[in-house]
């Protein structure tokens, strides 16, 4: 099959080419996929898209008109896809449901440890010859209560790691998992988790129910000075409310690998430009905020798995008319 691959980088080409092994014709395009860039797909039968591509009704209608019948997402989330429009246009959607929960979980702990012990600030100080410890005080993770919101594969790995640090773990998920309880975590209500946790880490998908799950009301019920960490989807938290929480001291520290309006920022080099997103620029001014550019997934193992599963979806669709991991509206 001829596949148009959008939002590509050098590492995308490297891992996808290795997984493809010349089975399909992969055409790579650096721009993100949207209604404006959809014509680049030409006569491709399939399109491979990424997390911040915009697959709305206009984009999907254009792709369908030119013969695209499969969208192979090389990510787990599909909140950027208009599933009703895809169905109406006869386009199947495939995704990568899991690639490396360890990659995201380990990055989550890296954020927690860095934010707590302020190693990023210490690194810069030492390079400037400043060995003062003022402002670098942290706390022991051992004995602290950590709330994990979302106990899928990633959340479970996070819980397992936290247990190794000697943390007391609380969990919230509408679908409790006995394996989580076997790890020693305790399922509680949202209110109890927010009120008792020293650290809250988010690992839930973005759905209508989880949109702005952490908002002004939620922050008001949190333990004062809570550490908030998000490696799931940007819109799970209300950025305006979080900034207000940082200013008031209700939120003691914040680590984000994702951001509500990241599609215009992340996965590109803007170092020679002025960042025009005022909210993001405001976040950068806080000394107790740590931001990374949606890199939690970014390990060799994860990229290998993402590429292999993406190509397996394309293989299956070419052979049977159905991908291995379809996305439906059910």
Buried (B, 14 or more C-beta within 10 A) or exposed (E): BBBBBBBBEEEBEEBBEEBBEEEBEBBBBEEBBBBEBBEBBEEBBBBBBBBBBBBEBBBBBBBBEBEBBBBBBBBBBBBBBBBEBBBEBEBBBBBBEBBBBBBBBBBBBBBBBBBBBBBEBBEEBEEEEEEEEEEEEEEEBEEBBBBBBBBBBBBBBBBBBBBEBEBBBBBBBEEEBEEBEEBEBEBBEBEBBBBBBBBBBBBBBBEEEBBBBBBBEBBEEBBEEBBBBBBBBBBBBBBBBBBBBBEEEBBBBBBBBBBBEBBBBBBBEEEEEEEEBEEBEBBEEBEBBBBBBBBBBBBEEBBBBBBBBBBBBBBBBBEEEEBBBBBEEE
